[in-house]
Each structure stands twice: as structure tokens, then as C-alpha cells.
């Protein structure tokens, strides 16, 4: 039952990366492919009806941690308190940027909220990537208990006194920016037309090779710095299949994009992101919060609620997951095929 909940948790996290990562990537592209006010309105319209539903996954993830892994929730909140507050403010900033930019008809007002939306999207991608890097690298848990604290940075080197940001977590954060920008570019290349569509398509093509290299470097460094990854690969060699799926999906994404099959290319990109997150889960299992000293890491079995609670929670989770799936199916079924540049506001 604990392993099942471990898989459900990481699967849900992967769904947020794929869906929520889309509008984060679109936000990063807000100024890169939107050169005029009309083009930036077109970009906003392309995600206007999905960005709020996409954040439902964050609520689901928090609820799953509370139900299934309360110790993980407690230790993460204590150790990453400042970082979590920053992420919350960035999420608020993105929402305000989208909703407030058209409240007053004034160029200065719109440009201010455009900058808030764009900057919040970039920093959010970096923060989420750096958070994933911290989970892979490990946190400073020790024999004293589950409470830990990390500064934002110390000397940017890997070691016992490393902060939330070091060169490895920053590299993962930059890789996250590249991956989500590529993903968002594929979204815009399908759902927009005109100059925005053309610029997005070109940018997706240029970012593809950079993304492949960055992901390859991160995977290699993860096997070096996280011994649990090597242990799991040695005991379960079939885990390499997950990496092959991620790689094959990226190659397929490039092929589909060149043939003009933009929606299929976007789906292939989402599959590659999903596979990368699942690869991370495979490499860290059974840890939900690895420590720099593996002896003190928090495993799923230590963090989990009692088995009776997990079984009861599953009875609630299944209908809730079906409800969320129906909700997303309805929202995305109402998406138009294109958001034209000259649409009426």
C-alpha cells in the first residue's frame, strides 16, 4: 500500500509538471514571442481557461502528502519554509499578472503586469527545478530528528554546508526553465497563429538540442551524486526503460514538429516530461526525502500514515481522481483549435 501511494504521489506530481508546466512555459515566452500588445493578448488567451485548472494538481499533491505522507509534509515545511513561501508568492504573482493586466486600459498598467507575469514564470520554473535538485541531491537530515533548515545559499558548492542553491540545483533549475520553455513553445505553435506561432515553432526547434544535452547532463550527475540511483539501477535494470521512453518521446517530438503535427508534438513533449519525473521517482525509491547521509533519509515507509489510514484514503482518492479527470477532460474539450491574433477581446 505504501508503494502504491508512492507511485500515485509521483504520478500526480508528474501531471502538474506536464499541465502546469505548460502555462509556466508560456509565461516565460510572454516577451520572447509576443512583441506587441495584440500578440501578448493572444498568448494570454491561449492559456486563460486552463491555467487555473492546471493548478488544481498542486492542491491534490498537498492533500496527498497530508493523507499519505504526513511526516514528509511536516519535514518539508520545516526545511523549505522560505522556499515554499517564495513559490506561493510567485504563484500569486502569475495569477495577478494574468487577471489584472486588463483591469485598467493603460499601457503602463498592462506592461507592469506583463513583467510580473513573465518574471514570476521564470523564477517559478527555477524554484521548482531547484526543489527537484534538492530532492535528488539530499537534504541535511541527521540523527537528531526530522527537522532541518537550509539557507538559500552558502558557497554554491556541494558538501555538508550546502544551501538550497548550489551549482547542481541551479543547473537543474536552468534545465527546468529550458524544458518548460520548450513545452510552452510547442503549445503556442499549435494554439496560436501568425507571428507568435512562427516564432514559437522556431524557438522550439532551437531549444530541442539544448534540452537533450541539459537533461543528459542532469541524469549523469544524478547517478554520481545520489547513490540510491545507482543502487536501484543495479537491482532493477529495467528502470533504464523509463529513460529510453523519455528519450524516445523527445526524438518523436522533434520528428512530429518538423512534419507540422504540432498537437502530437506537444503530447510527445508532455510524455517526455512525465517520464523524466517518473525516472526521478524510480531513482529515489524508497526515499521521499533523501538525506546527504543516506542513513538518515526519510523513506516512504517511515513517512507514511498507518496502513488502515492509507486504505481508507484510497477509497476517497479514487472517486476524487475520477472527478478531477472528468473536470480536465471537460475543460480541455472546450478549447478552440486556434486563438487567432485578430480575435475580438
Backbone torsions as a table, in degrees:
resi	resn	phi	psi	omega
1	UNK	NA	-39.2	179.1
2	UNK	-63.8	-44.2	179.0
3	UNK	-62.7	-38.4	177.7
4	UNK	-60.8	-46.2	179.6
5	UNK	-66.9	-33.6	174.7
6	UNK	-59.4	-45.4	180.0
7	UNK	-67.1	-41.4	179.2
8	UNK	-63.6	-40.3	-179.3
9	UNK	-62.9	-50.0	-178.5
10	UNK	-69.7	-32.6	175.8
11	UNK	-63.9	-40.1	177.4
12	UNK	-67.6	-40.5	176.2
13	UNK	-60.2	-39.9	178.3
14	UNK	-64.4	-36.0	178.0
15	UNK	-63.7	-38.0	176.9
16	UNK	-66.5	-39.9	179.4
17	UNK	-60.9	-41.3	-178.0
18	UNK	-71.7	-49.7	-175.5
19	UNK	-82.5	-53.1	178.7
20	UNK	-66.0	-30.9	177.5
21	UNK	-64.1	-24.3	178.7
22	UNK	-63.5	-53.1	-176.4
23	UNK	-75.3	-22.4	171.7
24	UNK	-66.7	-44.3	177.6
25	UNK	-62.8	-39.9	176.7
26	UNK	-62.6	-38.7	177.4
27	UNK	-63.7	-38.7	177.2
28	UNK	-62.1	-34.1	-177.6
29	UNK	-83.8	-1.3	-170.3
30	UNK	-52.6	-44.0	179.3
31	UNK	-95.2	-20.6	-177.7
32	UNK	-71.8	-37.4	-178.8
33	UNK	-113.8	-9.3	176.8
34	UNK	-104.8	103.2	-174.6
35	UNK	-95.5	-21.9	-178.8
36	UNK	-123.0	167.4	178.4
37	UNK	-60.4	-41.1	-179.9
38	UNK	-63.7	-39.7	179.7
39	UNK	-69.2	-37.7	178.9
40	UNK	-69.3	-33.1	173.9
41	UNK	-64.7	-39.2	177.7
42	UNK	-61.6	-41.7	178.8
43	UNK	-62.6	-45.3	179.7
44	UNK	-62.1	-42.2	-179.5
45	UNK	-61.2	-31.8	-176.7
46	UNK	-65.7	-23.8	179.7
47	UNK	-117.9	2.3	-170.9
48	UNK	-59.8	-36.7	-176.8
49	UNK	-94.7	1.1	-178.9
50	UNK	-120.6	-16.8	-173.6
51	UNK	-68.4	-34.8	176.3
52	UNK	-69.3	-47.6	174.6
53	UNK	-57.3	-36.1	-179.1
54	UNK	-60.9	-31.1	-179.3
55	UNK	-79.2	-6.0	173.2
56	UNK	-58.4	-32.0	-179.8
57	UNK	-61.4	-31.8	177.5
58	UNK	-64.0	-39.2	177.4
59	UNK	-65.5	-42.1	178.8
60	UNK	-62.3	-42.9	-180.0
61	UNK	-62.6	-45.1	178.0
62	UNK	-62.0	-41.5	177.8
63	UNK	-64.8	-37.5	178.4
64	UNK	-66.7	-39.5	176.4
65	UNK	-62.8	-42.0	179.8
66	UNK	-64.5	-41.2	-177.1
67	UNK	-76.9	-47.2	-168.3
68	UNK	-100.0	-36.7	-175.2
69	UNK	-130.8	66.4	-177.2
70	UNK	-61.6	-33.1	179.3
71	UNK	-66.4	-36.3	176.5
72	UNK	-63.9	-42.5	178.8
73	UNK	-61.3	-45.4	-177.7
74	UNK	-64.8	-46.3	-176.7
75	UNK	-71.1	-36.7	178.7
76	UNK	-66.2	-42.7	179.4
77	UNK	-63.2	-37.3	-178.9
78	UNK	-71.5	-40.7	-175.0
79	UNK	-82.6	-34.4	-175.8
80	UNK	-110.6	30.4	-174.2
81	UNK	-56.6	-50.7	-178.1
82	UNK	-64.8	-40.8	-179.9
83	UNK	-65.4	-39.9	179.1
84	UNK	-65.5	-40.0	176.8
85	UNK	-62.2	-39.1	177.9
86	UNK	-63.7	-43.4	178.7
87	UNK	-61.7	-42.3	178.6
88	UNK	-61.2	-43.0	179.1
89	UNK	-65.3	-36.6	178.7
90	UNK	-68.5	-38.8	176.0
91	UNK	-62.9	-41.8	177.0
92	UNK	-63.4	-42.5	-179.9
93	UNK	-61.0	-41.4	178.7
94	UNK	-62.9	-45.0	179.8
95	UNK	-63.0	-41.6	178.8
96	UNK	-66.0	-38.6	179.9
97	UNK	-60.7	-39.0	-179.8
98	UNK	-74.5	-46.1	-171.7
99	UNK	-79.7	-28.2	-172.9
100	UNK	-97.4	-13.7	-173.1
101	UNK	-62.2	-27.0	-177.5
102	UNK	-108.1	10.5	-179.8
103	UNK	-70.5	-31.4	178.2
104	UNK	-126.0	131.1	-179.5
105	UNK	-83.1	89.3	-179.9
106	UNK	-157.7	129.3	-176.8
107	UNK	-57.8	-41.0	-179.1
108	UNK	-63.9	-40.8	179.2
109	UNK	-62.8	-49.1	-179.0
110	UNK	-63.1	-42.3	-179.1
111	UNK	-65.9	-37.0	178.3
112	UNK	-61.0	-47.8	-177.9
113	UNK	-73.5	-25.6	172.6
114	UNK	-63.5	-42.2	178.3
115	UNK	-65.3	-41.1	178.1
116	UNK	-60.6	-45.9	179.5
117	UNK	-62.1	-46.5	-177.8
118	UNK	-66.0	-49.1	-177.2
119	UNK	-67.3	-40.0	178.3
120	UNK	-62.7	-37.6	-179.8
121	UNK	-66.2	-43.8	179.4
122	UNK	-63.2	-49.5	-177.4
123	UNK	-66.1	-33.9	178.7
124	UNK	-65.7	-42.2	177.0
125	UNK	-62.0	-42.1	178.4
126	UNK	-63.4	-44.7	-178.2
127	UNK	-64.1	-44.7	-179.7
128	UNK	-66.4	-39.0	176.2
129	UNK	-65.9	-42.6	178.5
130	UNK	-64.8	-35.2	176.5
131	UNK	-62.5	-43.3	176.5
132	UNK	-62.5	-39.2	177.0
133	UNK	-62.0	-36.9	177.5
134	UNK	-65.5	-39.0	178.3
135	UNK	-65.7	-39.0	179.6
136	UNK	-69.8	-45.3	-177.4
137	UNK	-70.5	-36.5	-176.5
138	UNK	106.5	153.0	-178.5
139	UNK	-114.9	164.7	-173.0
140	UNK	-80.4	56.4	171.7
141	UNK	-76.1	146.0	178.4
142	UNK	-141.8	-168.7	-174.8
143	UNK	-72.2	-9.8	-177.1
144	UNK	-76.0	-16.8	179.8
145	UNK	141.4	-167.3	-172.3
146	UNK	-92.4	3.1	-179.0
147	UNK	-92.9	130.1	177.3
148	UNK	-144.2	165.7	177.4
149	UNK	-144.5	138.2	175.0
150	UNK	-125.9	134.1	171.3
151	UNK	-69.6	164.7	177.5
152	UNK	-62.1	-40.7	175.9
153	UNK	-157.5	159.2	174.1
154	UNK	-125.6	-87.3	178.6
155	UNK	-116.3	8.3	178.4
156	UNK	64.3	17.4	177.3
157	UNK	-110.5	154.3	174.4
158	UNK	-75.0	135.8	-178.9
159	UNK	164.5	-174.0	-176.8
160	UNK	-67.4	-23.2	-176.7
161	UNK	-107.3	24.3	-178.1
162	UNK	-72.1	144.2	174.7
163	UNK	-92.0	-170.0	178.1
164	UNK	-60.2	-37.2	178.7
165	UNK	-103.9	122.5	167.0
166	UNK	-138.9	-176.7	-174.2
167	UNK	-64.9	-30.6	-180.0
168	UNK	-72.9	-48.1	-179.3
169	UNK	-67.2	-32.9	175.4
170	UNK	-65.9	-39.6	176.9
171	UNK	-61.3	-43.0	177.6
172	UNK	-64.7	-38.7	177.8
173	UNK	-63.1	-42.3	178.0
174	UNK	-65.2	-40.0	177.4
175	UNK	-61.6	-39.2	177.6
176	UNK	-62.6	-40.6	177.8
177	UNK	-61.3	-44.8	-179.5
178	UNK	-63.6	-45.6	-177.2
179	UNK	-63.8	-44.9	-177.9
180	UNK	-73.2	-32.0	175.2
181	UNK	-65.1	-43.3	176.4
182	UNK	-61.0	-43.8	-180.0
183	UNK	-63.8	-44.5	178.5
184	UNK	-66.3	-34.5	178.5
185	UNK	-64.5	-37.8	177.7
186	UNK	-66.5	-36.9	176.4
187	UNK	-61.5	-48.5	-178.5
188	UNK	-68.0	-32.7	179.8
189	UNK	-68.1	-19.8	177.4
190	UNK	-96.0	-42.1	-170.2
191	UNK	-94.6	-1.1	177.5
192	UNK	-121.7	173.3	175.4
193	UNK	-135.6	-178.6	176.2
194	UNK	70.7	-152.7	-176.8
195	UNK	-60.4	-36.4	179.6
196	UNK	-62.0	-44.4	179.1
197	UNK	-63.2	-43.2	-177.5
198	UNK	-67.2	-45.0	179.5
199	UNK	-65.2	-39.4	179.8
200	UNK	-64.0	-42.2	179.3
201	UNK	-62.7	-44.5	178.8
202	UNK	-63.8	-41.9	-178.8
203	UNK	-66.1	-39.8	177.4
204	UNK	-59.9	-41.4	178.6
205	UNK	-64.4	-40.6	-178.4
206	UNK	-71.5	-33.0	-177.0
207	UNK	-79.0	-18.5	-171.7
208	UNK	-58.6	-51.6	-178.1
209	UNK	-65.9	-39.6	177.2
210	UNK	-60.0	-40.9	179.7
211	UNK	-65.2	-44.3	179.7
212	UNK	-59.6	-44.9	-180.0
213	UNK	-64.9	-45.6	-178.4
214	UNK	-63.0	-43.4	178.2
215	UNK	-64.3	-41.1	178.5
216	UNK	-61.0	-42.1	179.0
217	UNK	-65.0	-42.8	-179.9
218	UNK	-63.7	-41.6	178.1
219	UNK	-62.8	-44.6	179.8
220	UNK	-62.0	-46.1	-179.4
221	UNK	-66.8	-32.6	178.3
222	UNK	-64.0	-39.8	178.4
223	UNK	-68.2	-25.1	179.7
224	UNK	-80.5	-45.4	-172.2
225	UNK	-90.3	-15.8	179.8
226	UNK	-118.8	101.8	-176.9
227	UNK	-61.7	-26.7	-178.9
228	UNK	-63.8	-30.1	177.5
229	UNK	-63.0	-44.7	179.8
230	UNK	-66.3	-37.9	179.5
231	UNK	-63.5	-46.3	-178.3
232	UNK	-67.2	-37.8	177.7
233	UNK	-67.8	-35.9	179.3
234	UNK	-69.5	-38.1	-178.4
235	UNK	-85.0	-25.4	-179.8
236	UNK	-134.1	76.1	-176.7
237	UNK	-59.6	-21.6	-179.8
238	UNK	-63.6	-14.0	178.4
239	UNK	-62.0	-21.1	176.9
240	UNK	-61.2	-25.7	179.0
241	UNK	-57.8	-36.2	179.6
242	UNK	-62.5	-40.9	176.7
243	UNK	-65.6	-38.7	178.6
244	UNK	-64.8	-37.3	177.4
245	UNK	-63.0	-44.5	179.1
246	UNK	-61.5	-45.1	179.5
247	UNK	-65.3	-44.2	-179.9
248	UNK	-63.4	-37.7	179.2
249	UNK	-65.6	-37.8	177.7
250	UNK	-67.0	-41.8	177.8
251	UNK	-63.2	-43.5	178.6
252	UNK	-62.9	-37.7	178.0
253	UNK	-59.4	-45.3	179.2
254	UNK	-62.5	-44.3	-179.0
255	UNK	-63.0	-45.0	-179.5
256	UNK	-66.1	-38.6	-179.9
257	UNK	-63.0	-41.7	-179.7
258	UNK	-64.9	-29.8	-179.6
259	UNK	-88.8	4.3	176.7
260	UNK	79.8	11.4	179.4
261	UNK	-91.9	77.9	-168.2
262	UNK	-69.2	-39.4	-179.4
263	UNK	-66.6	-43.4	178.2
264	UNK	-64.4	-35.0	177.5
265	UNK	-65.2	-41.0	177.1
266	UNK	-62.3	-43.0	178.9
267	UNK	-63.3	-40.8	177.9
268	UNK	-63.9	-38.4	175.8
269	UNK	-62.7	-42.0	177.3
270	UNK	-62.4	-39.2	177.7
271	UNK	-63.2	-39.7	178.9
272	UNK	-65.5	-41.9	177.5
273	UNK	-63.3	-43.1	179.0
274	UNK	-60.1	-44.9	-178.9
275	UNK	-64.9	-36.2	178.9
276	UNK	-63.3	-43.3	178.8
277	UNK	-65.0	-42.3	178.7
278	UNK	-65.6	-35.2	174.2
279	UNK	-59.5	-41.6	178.1
280	UNK	-62.0	-43.8	178.4
281	UNK	-61.4	-43.8	178.4
282	UNK	-60.2	-43.4	-177.6
283	UNK	-67.7	-30.2	-176.1
284	UNK	-92.1	-20.6	-175.9
285	UNK	-52.7	136.9	7.0
286	UNK	-91.8	12.0	-176.3
287	UNK	-78.4	134.9	169.3
288	UNK	-102.0	-18.0	174.8
289	UNK	-146.9	87.9	-178.5
290	UNK	-66.8	149.7	175.3
291	UNK	-106.4	158.5	176.6
292	UNK	-64.0	-32.4	168.0
293	UNK	-98.8	108.8	-173.9
294	UNK	-54.3	-22.3	-178.2
295	UNK	-63.6	-27.3	-174.7
296	UNK	-106.9	8.3	-179.4
297	UNK	-65.7	151.6	179.5
298	UNK	-92.7	114.6	179.6
299	UNK	-87.9	163.9	177.7
300	UNK	-60.6	-34.2	-177.5
301	UNK	-72.2	-32.6	176.1
302	UNK	-76.6	-33.9	-175.1
303	UNK	-84.1	-17.0	-171.3
304	UNK	-74.2	152.2	171.2
305	UNK	-70.3	167.4	177.4
306	UNK	-56.0	150.9	-175.7
307	UNK	-57.9	-36.0	178.8
308	UNK	-62.7	-39.5	178.7
309	UNK	-67.4	-38.1	179.4
310	UNK	-65.4	-39.6	179.0
311	UNK	-66.6	-41.1	178.2
312	UNK	-67.2	-40.8	179.7
313	UNK	-63.1	-34.8	179.9
314	UNK	-65.1	-34.2	177.8
315	UNK	-64.6	-30.1	176.2
316	UNK	-84.6	-35.0	-174.0
317	UNK	-67.9	-39.1	-176.3
318	UNK	-60.9	-53.1	177.5
319	UNK	-65.2	-33.2	178.5
320	UNK	-65.6	-41.5	178.5
321	UNK	-64.1	-39.5	177.4
322	UNK	-64.0	-39.1	178.1
323	UNK	-63.7	-43.5	178.8
324	UNK	-64.3	-41.3	179.2
325	UNK	-61.5	-42.9	178.1
326	UNK	-64.9	-39.6	178.7
327	UNK	-60.0	-47.8	-179.8
328	UNK	-67.2	-39.1	178.2
329	UNK	-60.3	-41.0	179.5
330	UNK	-66.6	-46.5	-177.2
331	UNK	-61.6	-47.0	-176.4
332	UNK	-74.4	-24.3	176.7
333	UNK	-68.9	-21.7	-179.9
334	UNK	-89.3	0.0	179.0
335	UNK	-70.8	131.7	173.9
336	UNK	-70.4	162.2	-179.2
337	UNK	-70.4	-29.5	179.1
338	UNK	-145.2	152.5	170.5
339	UNK	-113.0	93.3	-173.6
340	UNK	-67.9	153.2	-177.4
341	UNK	-64.1	-35.5	-174.2
342	UNK	-97.8	23.6	-179.3
343	UNK	-67.5	150.1	177.0
344	UNK	-71.3	140.0	179.3
345	UNK	-81.8	NA	NA
